[in-house]
Amino acid sequence: MDITNFVVSARNQALLYGDYNTYHRQLVKKLHNCRKRLNIVTKNRAKFNKKESVTAEQVSENREFLHLQLLTAERAWAHAMRFKAIHSTDTKGITGRTRSHIISRLDKGARAAEHLVDILSDSSKSGASDTDILEAHAYASILRGAAQFEKQSWEPCLRSYATARIIYTALATNIKGDVFKDLLSETIDPSIRYAAYQSKVPRTLAISTIARRAFPMSASSLVDQINKLAPDLLNKSGSDAQKGQVGAPNAPQTITWRSREVKIEDAAIALALASTDTAMARLAEKLASSDVILPREMAAAYDEVLIASQDAADATKHAIDELKEEGVSQNDPRIQSLQITRTAVNYQMISWRIGRNRVLSGEHDGALLDSAPTTTRKSKKDATSRKPKIEPPGRKISRLKDKVVLYDSTLQSIDSIKELPGVAADEGLLEQLNATAKYFHALKSLSIARSHSLTNQSLNALVLTKHAFDECQQSTAFFTKRGASSSEDSPRNIEIRQSDIQFLHKLLRGELQRCRAIVEIDNLRQKTTKTTPPTARTPLVQRLFEYPAEGVDLENLVNYPPKVEPIPVKPLFFDVAWNYIDYPGKAPAAAPEPEQNSAQPAQPQKRGWFGFGR
């Protein structure tokens, strides 16, 4: 019968481009057409007669009677939602006759859905399966819960929504699709959470635990049908909340931030933190294995931790917003605890984001010029077997630009930490963040200096390298005094290891001396060029017999490209008069005899027509 898809698809199709008024008009038209097909419509200007209730035999013979009940219930629900949307902006809220009308419409829809449950329960006559009965029961529970929600009857409302949640959870185990998940996340779970809050249920309980406790176990037939689909759904013990919330036996009860320990009172936050701890353990395991060798693969291993950390941050913000909407002041202990939790989880999320950027930068956070990682496993495997290829300067500069982008992202993340609640008042944390920022500023300046060095701008490279060395020196002084806070084998995050800062300090010291030497050489070249005019300069190869007292001009070793010039070689004699001069001992050459041709009579030449020759 597919009751849930029939209702949800009709709602989504109407609300995609319209509102509840559009949906209500569509339902009125569909209901009228359905009655026409069943030949039970009231004719024009005819006297209205109350129709008889739909029976199980009619549903078995014609499915249109099932749709008739569903459309009747949906029309009443859409009518109530239409009035609720119209009066949602009223300053005094929905009160008086409007509220009574909304409740009456929801109650009418719930009665129509409950009558459908009674019809389908007689499966021998209606031909309904257990799944059809469960779907009808869940639909009726949602409508009844909505009516009780408007009446502010919180315990019956919680019971109705808990019934719907348990049924849809059981159906989701056997039926594929996102229809049940969307209903749970968008409609049922928020209503259960609010009704539980109004019923003074502790926030430390997860929604699944609340639903299981509120489920009416006295409905034996319903319990049996659920146990057929999911035997363990209703049999879980109630001590799971004491173990750290449902679905997360190892969920933390408290969170520590800067020597302050705060109790976690929200189940969603505890569940998200448990997922974060699990993701962190998987990350450490992946990085320790030999399968992950490329920086892109190592960075991809951080994605699961980042997603879990973001979920924890979102859950904390949602809990704070809920308390603010309820009118809780900022001085309330619950708000204060959640603000500390929010700072802790956001710091953790940003820390892993910085760690991902550091992994992408390469070895030693990209401090080495040739630390650019290989992008494929094949090139990594063949790196030792083949001769390293010299990269052109343009390729190196492009790689340095990528590193600068990563350093900028890291510095922005550090600035965002300073904006978290309570960080500005923590002097020790601010000093640590400033020292970390100086470390990445030094790396950024070093990359820019190398790009200037590759383009033969040695003076700019020297200034930037000196700035990087000063920044690194200040950062090194802080971390040397404070000591290392993370182990060498742990995954990279915002914490700077002692080995990394020492390596960068030594590298920048050598780079600074190198840049000073290059600038000195350039100055000497410029001085030599200015003192000697260009026309008077002779290449060094032509002055090897002279001692260069003023130094050697390394830019004037030879003339290149070479010019065509006369050079001294062995002389060649061409005696062109040999045949015309009489030398002693040379016999004179005999004169050639003239040819004697026998005289022959001339042959008359033949001519063609008009005197032309052939």
C-alpha positions as CSV (number, residue, x, y, z in Angstrom):
1,M,0.0,0.0,0.0
2,D,3.0,2.3,0.5
3,I,1.3,4.8,2.9
4,T,4.4,6.7,3.9
5,N,5.5,7.3,0.3
6,F,2.0,8.4,-0.7
7,V,1.9,11.1,2.0
8,V,5.5,12.3,1.8
9,S,5.7,12.5,-2.0
10,A,2.4,14.6,-2.1
11,R,3.8,17.0,0.6
12,N,7.1,17.4,-1.1
13,Q,5.6,18.0,-4.5
14,A,3.2,20.6,-3.3
15,L,5.6,22.4,-0.9
16,L,8.4,22.5,-3.4
17,Y,6.9,25.5,-5.3
18,G,4.0,26.5,-3.0
19,D,2.9,26.7,0.6
20,Y,0.4,25.0,2.8
21,N,-2.4,26.9,1.2
22,T,-1.4,25.4,-2.2
23,Y,-1.2,21.9,-0.6
24,H,-4.7,22.3,0.9
25,R,-6.2,23.3,-2.5
26,Q,-4.6,20.4,-4.2
27,L,-5.9,18.0,-1.5
28,V,-9.4,19.3,-1.9
29,K,-9.3,18.7,-5.6
30,K,-7.8,15.2,-5.2
31,L,-10.4,14.3,-2.6
32,H,-13.2,15.4,-4.8
33,N,-11.8,13.4,-7.7
34,C,-11.4,10.3,-5.5
35,R,-15.1,10.6,-4.4
36,K,-16.1,10.8,-8.1
37,R,-14.2,7.6,-8.9
38,L,-15.9,5.9,-5.9
39,N,-19.3,7.4,-7.0
40,I,-19.9,8.8,-3.5
41,V,-19.6,12.5,-4.3
42,T,-22.5,14.8,-3.4
43,K,-24.1,16.1,-6.5
44,N,-24.6,19.8,-7.2
45,R,-27.5,21.4,-5.2
46,A,-28.3,18.0,-3.7
47,K,-28.9,17.5,0.0
48,F,-25.8,16.5,2.0
49,N,-26.0,13.1,3.5
50,K,-23.3,11.8,5.9
51,K,-21.3,9.1,4.3
52,E,-20.8,5.8,5.9
53,S,-17.5,4.9,7.4
54,V,-15.0,3.0,5.2
55,T,-14.8,-0.7,6.0
56,A,-12.1,-3.3,5.7
57,E,-13.9,-5.1,2.9
58,Q,-14.1,-1.9,0.8
59,V,-10.3,-1.3,1.2
60,S,-9.7,-4.9,0.2
61,E,-11.9,-4.5,-3.0
62,N,-10.7,-1.0,-4.0
63,R,-7.5,0.8,-2.9
64,E,-9.3,4.2,-3.6
65,F,-11.0,3.8,-0.2
66,L,-7.5,3.8,1.4
67,H,-6.6,6.9,-0.5
68,L,-9.9,8.5,0.6
69,Q,-9.0,8.1,4.3
70,L,-5.4,9.4,3.7
71,L,-6.5,12.4,1.7
72,T,-9.1,13.2,4.4
73,A,-6.5,13.1,7.1
74,E,-4.0,15.1,5.0
75,R,-6.6,17.8,4.2
76,A,-7.3,18.4,7.8
77,W,-3.5,18.5,8.6
78,A,-2.8,20.9,5.7
79,H,-5.7,23.1,6.9
80,A,-4.2,23.4,10.4
81,M,-0.7,24.1,9.0
82,R,-2.1,26.8,6.8
83,F,-3.7,28.7,9.7
84,K,-0.5,28.1,11.8
85,A,1.7,29.6,9.0
86,I,-0.6,32.6,8.6
87,H,-0.6,33.5,12.3
88,S,3.1,32.6,13.0
89,T,4.1,36.2,12.9
90,D,1.6,37.5,15.4
91,T,3.2,39.3,18.3
92,K,1.1,37.5,20.9
93,G,1.4,34.1,19.3
94,I,-1.4,31.8,18.3
95,T,-4.2,32.1,20.9
96,G,-7.9,32.1,21.2
97,R,-10.2,30.8,18.5
98,T,-7.3,30.4,16.0
99,R,-5.5,28.0,18.3
100,S,-8.8,26.1,19.0
101,H,-9.4,25.8,15.2
102,I,-5.9,24.5,14.6
103,I,-6.3,21.9,17.3
104,S,-9.7,20.8,16.0
105,R,-8.3,20.3,12.5
106,L,-5.4,18.3,13.7
107,D,-7.7,16.2,15.9
108,K,-9.9,15.5,12.9
109,G,-7.0,14.3,10.9
110,A,-5.7,12.1,13.7
111,R,-9.2,10.5,14.0
112,A,-9.3,9.8,10.3
113,A,-5.8,8.2,10.5
114,E,-6.7,6.2,13.6
115,H,-9.8,4.9,11.9
116,L,-7.6,3.7,9.0
117,V,-5.4,1.8,11.5
118,D,-8.5,0.1,12.9
119,I,-9.5,-0.9,9.3
120,L,-6.1,-2.3,8.4
121,S,-5.6,-4.1,11.7
122,D,-8.2,-6.7,10.5
123,S,-5.7,-8.1,8.0
124,S,-7.9,-11.1,7.1
125,K,-10.5,-8.7,5.6
126,S,-8.4,-5.7,4.5
127,G,-5.5,-7.8,3.0
128,A,-2.9,-5.5,4.6
129,S,0.5,-6.7,5.6
130,D,2.3,-6.0,8.8
131,T,4.3,-3.3,7.1
132,D,1.1,-1.5,6.0
133,I,-0.3,-1.7,9.5
134,L,2.9,-0.3,11.0
135,E,3.0,2.6,8.5
136,A,-0.6,3.5,9.2
137,H,0.1,3.3,12.9
138,A,3.1,5.6,12.6
139,Y,1.2,8.1,10.5
140,A,-1.6,8.2,13.0
141,S,0.8,8.7,15.8
142,I,2.5,11.7,14.0
143,L,-0.9,13.4,13.6
144,R,-2.0,12.7,17.1
145,G,1.3,13.9,18.4
146,A,0.9,17.2,16.5
147,A,-2.5,17.7,18.0
148,Q,-1.2,17.1,21.5
149,F,1.8,19.3,20.8
150,E,-0.6,22.2,20.1
151,K,-2.6,21.3,23.2
152,Q,0.7,21.4,25.2
153,S,0.0,17.9,26.6
154,W,3.7,17.0,26.7
155,E,3.6,13.5,28.1
156,P,1.0,12.2,25.6
157,C,2.8,14.1,22.8
158,L,6.1,12.5,23.8
159,R,4.4,9.0,23.8
160,S,2.9,9.5,20.3
161,Y,6.1,10.8,18.7
162,A,8.1,8.0,20.4
163,T,5.7,5.4,18.9
164,A,6.2,6.9,15.5
165,R,10.0,7.0,15.9
166,I,10.3,3.4,17.1
167,I,8.1,2.2,14.2
168,Y,10.0,4.1,11.5
169,T,13.3,3.0,13.0
170,A,12.2,-0.6,12.7
171,L,10.9,-0.1,9.2
172,A,14.2,1.6,8.1
173,T,16.1,-1.7,8.9
174,N,14.2,-3.6,6.2
175,I,13.1,-1.0,3.7
176,K,15.7,0.9,1.7
177,G,15.3,4.6,1.1
178,D,15.6,8.0,2.8
179,V,11.9,8.6,3.4
180,F,12.0,7.4,7.0
181,K,15.3,9.1,7.8
182,D,13.9,12.5,6.5
183,L,10.8,12.1,8.7
184,L,12.9,11.3,11.7
185,S,15.4,14.1,11.3
186,E,13.0,16.9,10.2
187,T,9.8,16.2,12.1
188,I,9.9,13.6,14.8
189,D,13.3,14.1,16.5
190,P,12.9,17.9,17.1
191,S,9.4,17.3,18.5
192,I,10.6,14.6,20.8
193,R,13.5,16.8,22.0
194,Y,11.2,19.7,22.8
195,A,8.5,17.6,24.4
196,A,11.2,15.9,26.5
197,Y,12.5,19.3,27.6
198,Q,9.0,20.4,28.6
199,S,8.5,17.1,30.5
200,K,11.7,17.8,32.5
201,V,13.6,14.8,30.9
202,P,17.4,15.2,31.3
203,R,19.2,16.5,28.3
204,T,21.9,13.9,28.8
205,L,19.6,11.2,27.3
206,A,19.8,10.6,23.6
207,I,16.6,10.8,21.6
208,S,16.6,7.1,20.9
209,T,16.7,6.4,24.7
210,I,13.8,8.9,25.3
211,A,11.7,7.3,22.6
212,R,12.3,3.8,23.9
213,R,11.4,4.8,27.5
214,A,8.2,6.7,26.3
215,F,7.1,3.9,24.0
216,P,3.8,2.3,25.2
217,M,4.8,-1.3,25.9
218,S,1.2,-2.1,26.9
219,A,0.3,-2.3,23.2
220,S,1.2,-6.0,22.8
221,S,0.2,-6.4,19.2
222,L,2.3,-3.4,18.2
223,V,5.2,-4.6,20.2
224,D,5.0,-8.0,18.5
225,Q,5.0,-6.5,15.0
226,I,8.1,-4.4,15.9
227,N,9.9,-7.3,17.3
228,K,9.4,-9.2,14.1
229,L,11.3,-6.5,12.2
230,A,13.9,-5.5,14.8
231,P,14.1,-7.9,17.7
232,D,16.7,-5.8,19.6
233,L,15.1,-2.4,19.2
234,L,13.0,-2.5,22.3
235,N,15.1,-4.9,24.4
236,K,18.0,-2.6,25.1
237,S,18.6,-1.9,28.8
238,G,17.9,1.5,30.3
239,S,21.4,1.8,31.8
240,D,22.9,3.1,28.5
241,A,22.6,6.7,29.6
242,Q,24.7,6.1,32.6
243,K,27.4,4.6,30.4
244,G,27.6,7.8,28.4
245,Q,24.6,8.1,26.1
246,V,23.0,5.7,23.7
247,G,25.0,4.4,20.8
248,A,28.3,5.6,22.2
249,P,29.3,3.4,25.2
250,N,32.7,5.3,25.4
251,A,31.2,8.8,25.1
252,P,32.9,11.2,27.4
253,Q,31.1,12.6,30.4
254,T,33.3,15.6,30.8
255,I,35.5,17.8,28.7
256,T,38.7,19.6,29.8
257,W,39.7,23.0,28.5
258,R,42.7,24.9,29.9
259,S,42.6,23.1,33.3
260,R,38.9,23.6,33.5
261,E,36.7,20.5,33.5
262,V,33.1,20.9,32.3
263,K,30.3,18.3,32.5
264,I,28.7,17.4,29.2
265,E,24.9,17.6,29.7
266,D,23.8,17.3,26.0
267,A,23.6,13.9,24.5
268,A,24.2,15.1,21.0
269,I,27.5,16.8,22.0
270,A,28.7,13.7,23.8
271,L,27.9,11.5,20.8
272,A,29.8,13.8,18.5
273,L,32.8,13.9,20.8
274,A,32.8,10.1,20.9
275,S,32.8,10.0,17.1
276,T,35.7,12.5,17.1
277,D,37.7,10.3,19.5
278,T,37.0,7.3,17.2
279,A,38.1,9.2,14.1
280,M,41.3,10.4,15.8
281,A,42.2,6.8,16.7
282,R,41.6,5.8,13.1
283,L,43.7,8.7,11.8
284,A,46.7,7.7,14.0
285,E,46.4,4.1,12.8
286,K,46.3,5.1,9.1
287,L,49.3,7.4,9.4
288,A,51.3,4.8,11.2
289,S,50.6,2.2,8.5
290,S,52.7,2.0,5.3
291,D,49.7,2.2,3.0
292,V,49.5,6.0,3.4
293,I,52.6,7.4,1.9
294,L,51.6,10.4,-0.3
295,P,50.7,13.7,1.3
296,R,47.3,13.8,-0.5
297,E,46.5,10.4,1.0
298,M,47.6,11.6,4.5
299,A,45.5,14.8,4.1
300,A,42.5,12.7,3.1
301,A,42.9,10.7,6.3
302,Y,42.1,13.9,8.2
303,D,38.7,14.3,6.6
304,E,36.9,12.0,8.9
305,V,38.3,13.8,12.0
306,L,37.3,17.2,10.5
307,I,33.8,16.1,9.8
308,A,33.3,14.6,13.3
309,S,34.8,17.8,14.9
310,Q,32.5,20.0,12.8
311,D,29.5,17.9,14.0
312,A,30.5,18.5,17.6
313,A,30.8,22.2,17.0
314,D,27.4,22.3,15.3
315,A,25.8,20.3,18.1
316,T,27.3,22.8,20.7
317,K,26.1,25.8,18.8
318,H,22.6,24.3,18.4
319,A,22.4,23.6,22.2
320,I,23.4,27.2,23.0
321,D,20.8,28.6,20.5
322,E,18.1,26.5,22.0
323,L,18.8,27.8,25.5
324,K,18.9,31.4,24.2
325,E,15.5,30.9,22.5
326,E,14.1,29.7,25.8
327,G,15.2,33.0,27.4
328,V,18.1,31.7,29.5
329,S,20.5,34.5,30.4
330,Q,24.2,34.5,29.6
331,N,25.1,34.2,33.3
332,D,23.3,30.9,33.6
333,P,25.7,28.0,34.5
334,R,24.4,25.9,31.6
335,I,25.2,28.7,29.1
336,Q,28.7,29.1,30.7
337,S,29.4,25.4,30.5
338,L,28.3,25.3,26.8
339,Q,30.4,28.3,25.9
340,I,33.5,26.5,27.4
341,T,32.6,23.4,25.5
342,R,32.1,25.4,22.3
343,T,35.6,26.9,22.6
344,A,37.1,23.5,23.3
345,V,35.5,21.7,20.3
346,N,36.1,24.6,17.9
347,Y,39.8,24.8,19.0
348,Q,40.1,21.1,18.3
349,M,38.4,21.4,14.9
350,I,40.7,24.3,13.8
351,S,43.7,22.4,15.2
352,W,43.0,19.4,12.9
353,R,42.5,21.7,10.0
354,I,45.9,23.3,10.5
355,G,47.4,19.8,10.8
356,R,45.9,18.9,7.4
357,N,47.5,22.0,5.9
358,R,50.9,21.0,7.4
359,V,50.7,17.6,5.9
360,L,50.0,19.0,2.5
361,S,52.9,21.4,2.8
362,G,55.4,18.5,2.8
363,E,58.2,17.4,5.1
364,H,59.2,19.8,7.8
365,D,56.1,21.9,7.0
366,G,57.5,22.7,3.6
367,A,60.7,24.3,4.8
368,L,62.9,22.6,2.2
369,L,62.8,23.8,-1.4
370,D,62.7,20.3,-2.8
371,S,60.2,19.0,-0.3
372,A,57.4,19.1,-2.8
373,P,55.8,15.7,-2.7
374,T,55.3,13.3,-5.5
375,T,51.7,13.0,-6.7
376,T,51.5,9.4,-7.8
377,R,52.6,6.1,-6.3
378,K,54.5,5.3,-9.5
379,S,56.7,8.3,-9.2
380,K,57.3,7.6,-5.6
381,K,58.3,4.1,-6.3
382,D,60.6,5.0,-9.2
383,A,62.2,8.0,-7.4
384,T,65.2,6.0,-6.3
385,S,65.7,4.1,-9.5
386,R,65.9,7.0,-11.9
387,K,68.0,10.1,-12.1
388,P,66.2,13.1,-10.5
389,K,65.0,15.5,-13.1
390,I,65.9,19.2,-12.7
391,E,62.7,21.3,-12.5
392,P,62.5,24.6,-14.3
393,P,62.2,27.8,-12.2
394,G,58.6,28.3,-13.2
395,R,57.6,25.0,-11.8
396,K,59.4,25.7,-8.6
397,I,57.7,29.1,-8.2
398,S,54.3,27.6,-8.8
399,R,54.9,25.1,-6.1
400,L,56.1,27.8,-3.7
401,K,52.8,29.7,-4.4
402,D,50.8,26.6,-3.4
403,K,52.7,26.5,-0.1
404,V,52.1,30.2,0.5
405,V,48.3,29.6,0.1
406,L,48.5,26.9,2.7
407,Y,50.4,29.1,5.1
408,D,47.8,31.9,4.6
409,S,45.0,29.5,5.4
410,T,46.8,28.4,8.5
411,L,47.3,32.0,9.7
412,Q,43.6,32.7,9.1
413,S,42.7,29.7,11.2
414,I,45.0,30.9,14.1
415,D,43.3,34.3,13.9
416,S,39.9,32.6,14.1
417,I,40.9,30.8,17.3
418,K,41.6,34.2,19.0
419,E,37.9,35.2,18.3
420,L,36.6,32.2,20.3
421,P,34.9,32.9,23.7
422,G,37.4,33.2,26.6
423,V,40.5,33.1,24.5
424,A,41.2,36.8,24.6
425,A,41.4,36.6,28.4
426,D,43.9,33.7,28.4
427,E,47.3,35.3,28.2
428,G,49.2,32.0,28.1
429,L,47.1,30.7,25.2
430,L,47.5,34.0,23.4
431,E,51.3,33.8,23.7
432,Q,51.3,30.3,22.3
433,L,49.1,31.3,19.4
434,N,51.3,34.3,18.6
435,A,54.4,32.1,18.7
436,T,52.7,29.6,16.4
437,A,51.7,32.4,14.0
438,K,55.3,33.6,13.9
439,Y,56.5,30.1,13.0
440,F,54.1,30.0,10.0
441,H,55.0,33.6,9.1
442,A,58.6,32.6,8.9
443,L,57.7,29.7,6.6
444,K,55.6,32.0,4.4
445,S,58.4,34.6,4.2
446,L,60.9,31.9,3.4
447,S,58.8,30.6,0.5
448,I,58.4,34.1,-0.9
449,A,62.1,34.8,-0.5
450,R,62.9,31.7,-2.5
451,S,60.6,32.8,-5.3
452,H,62.5,36.1,-5.4
453,S,65.8,34.3,-5.5
454,L,64.6,32.2,-8.4
455,T,63.9,35.4,-10.4
456,N,67.3,36.8,-9.6
457,Q,66.1,39.4,-7.1
458,S,68.7,38.7,-4.5
459,L,68.1,41.9,-2.4
460,N,64.4,41.2,-1.9
461,A,65.3,37.6,-1.0
462,L,67.7,38.8,1.6
463,V,65.2,41.1,3.3
464,L,62.5,38.4,3.4
465,T,64.9,35.8,4.7
466,K,66.1,38.2,7.4
467,H,62.5,38.8,8.4
468,A,61.8,35.1,8.4
469,F,64.8,34.5,10.6
470,D,63.7,37.1,13.1
471,E,60.2,35.7,13.3
472,C,61.6,32.2,13.8
473,Q,64.0,33.3,16.5
474,Q,61.2,34.8,18.5
475,S,59.1,31.6,18.1
476,T,62.1,29.4,19.0
477,A,62.7,31.3,22.2
478,F,59.1,30.7,23.3
479,F,58.9,27.1,22.5
480,T,62.3,26.4,23.9
481,K,61.2,27.9,27.2
482,R,57.8,26.2,27.2
483,G,58.9,22.8,26.0
484,A,57.3,20.4,23.5
485,S,53.6,19.6,24.1
486,S,53.1,16.9,21.5
487,S,55.0,13.7,20.8
488,E,56.9,13.0,17.6
489,D,54.6,10.1,16.6
490,S,51.3,11.9,17.1
491,P,49.4,13.2,14.0
492,R,50.2,16.8,13.1
493,N,47.9,19.5,14.5
494,I,48.4,23.1,15.8
495,E,51.0,22.0,18.3
496,I,54.6,22.7,17.0
497,R,57.2,20.0,17.8
498,Q,60.6,20.9,19.1
499,S,62.3,19.2,16.2
500,D,60.4,21.2,13.7
501,I,61.2,24.6,15.2
502,Q,64.9,23.8,15.7
503,F,65.2,22.5,12.1
504,L,63.6,25.7,10.7
505,H,65.9,27.9,12.8
506,K,69.1,26.2,11.6
507,L,67.8,26.2,8.0
508,L,67.0,30.0,8.1
509,R,70.4,30.7,9.6
510,G,72.1,29.0,6.6
511,E,69.8,30.6,4.1
512,L,70.5,34.1,5.6
513,Q,74.3,33.6,5.1
514,R,73.7,32.3,1.6
515,C,71.6,35.3,0.6
516,R,74.1,37.7,2.1
517,A,76.9,36.1,0.0
518,I,74.8,36.3,-3.2
519,V,74.0,40.0,-2.6
520,E,77.7,40.7,-2.0
521,I,78.6,39.0,-5.2
522,D,76.0,41.0,-7.1
523,N,77.3,44.3,-5.6
524,L,80.9,43.5,-6.8
525,R,79.6,42.7,-10.2
526,Q,77.8,46.0,-10.4
527,K,80.9,47.9,-9.2
528,T,83.1,46.3,-11.8
529,T,80.6,47.1,-14.5
530,K,80.4,50.7,-13.5
531,T,84.2,51.3,-13.3
532,T,85.1,49.8,-16.7
533,P,83.4,51.2,-19.8
534,P,81.8,48.6,-22.0
535,T,83.9,49.5,-25.1
536,A,87.2,49.1,-23.3
537,R,86.5,45.7,-21.9
538,T,88.3,42.8,-23.4
539,P,87.3,39.2,-22.8
540,L,89.4,37.3,-20.3
541,V,90.3,34.7,-22.8
542,Q,92.3,37.3,-24.7
543,R,94.0,38.6,-21.6
544,L,95.4,35.4,-20.1
545,F,98.9,36.8,-20.1
546,E,97.9,39.7,-17.8
547,Y,97.3,39.4,-14.0
548,P,93.8,40.7,-13.1
549,A,94.7,43.1,-10.3
550,E,91.2,44.6,-10.1
551,G,89.5,41.3,-10.1
552,V,87.9,39.1,-12.7
553,D,84.8,40.2,-14.5
554,L,82.9,36.9,-14.5
555,E,80.4,38.2,-17.0
556,N,83.1,38.9,-19.7
557,L,85.0,35.6,-20.0
558,V,84.5,35.2,-23.8
559,N,82.6,36.8,-26.6
560,Y,79.3,35.0,-27.0
561,P,78.0,34.4,-29.5
562,P,81.4,34.4,-31.3
563,K,82.0,36.7,-34.3
564,V,83.7,35.8,-37.6
565,E,87.3,37.2,-37.4
566,P,90.5,36.6,-39.4
567,I,93.0,34.3,-37.7
568,P,96.7,33.5,-38.7
569,V,97.1,30.1,-40.4
570,K,99.8,28.2,-42.6
571,P,100.1,30.0,-46.0
572,L,98.9,28.2,-49.2
573,F,100.6,28.9,-52.6
574,F,98.6,28.6,-55.8
575,D,101.0,28.6,-58.9
576,V,98.5,29.6,-61.6
577,A,101.4,30.4,-64.0
578,W,102.9,26.9,-64.1
579,N,101.4,26.1,-67.4
580,Y,102.5,29.3,-69.1
581,I,106.2,29.6,-68.0
582,D,109.1,27.7,-69.5
583,Y,111.1,26.2,-66.7
584,P,114.5,24.5,-67.2
585,G,114.2,20.8,-67.9
586,K,110.6,21.1,-69.0
587,A,109.9,19.8,-72.5
588,P,107.6,22.0,-74.7
589,A,104.2,20.7,-75.2
590,A,103.3,19.6,-78.8
591,A,100.7,21.6,-80.6
592,P,97.5,19.7,-81.4
593,E,97.0,18.8,-85.1
594,P,94.0,20.2,-86.8
595,E,91.1,17.9,-87.7
596,Q,90.9,16.8,-91.3
597,N,87.3,16.2,-92.4
598,S,86.6,14.7,-95.8
599,A,84.7,17.1,-98.0
600,Q,81.2,15.9,-98.7
601,P,78.6,17.5,-101.0
602,A,76.0,19.5,-99.3
603,Q,72.6,17.8,-99.1
604,P,69.7,19.9,-100.1
605,Q,67.5,20.8,-97.2
606,K,64.0,19.7,-97.3
607,R,61.4,22.3,-96.8
608,G,57.7,21.9,-96.0
609,W,54.7,23.8,-97.1
610,F,54.9,27.5,-97.6
611,G,58.7,27.4,-97.3
612,F,58.9,26.3,-93.6
613,G,61.4,23.8,-92.5
614,R,60.4,20.4,-91.1
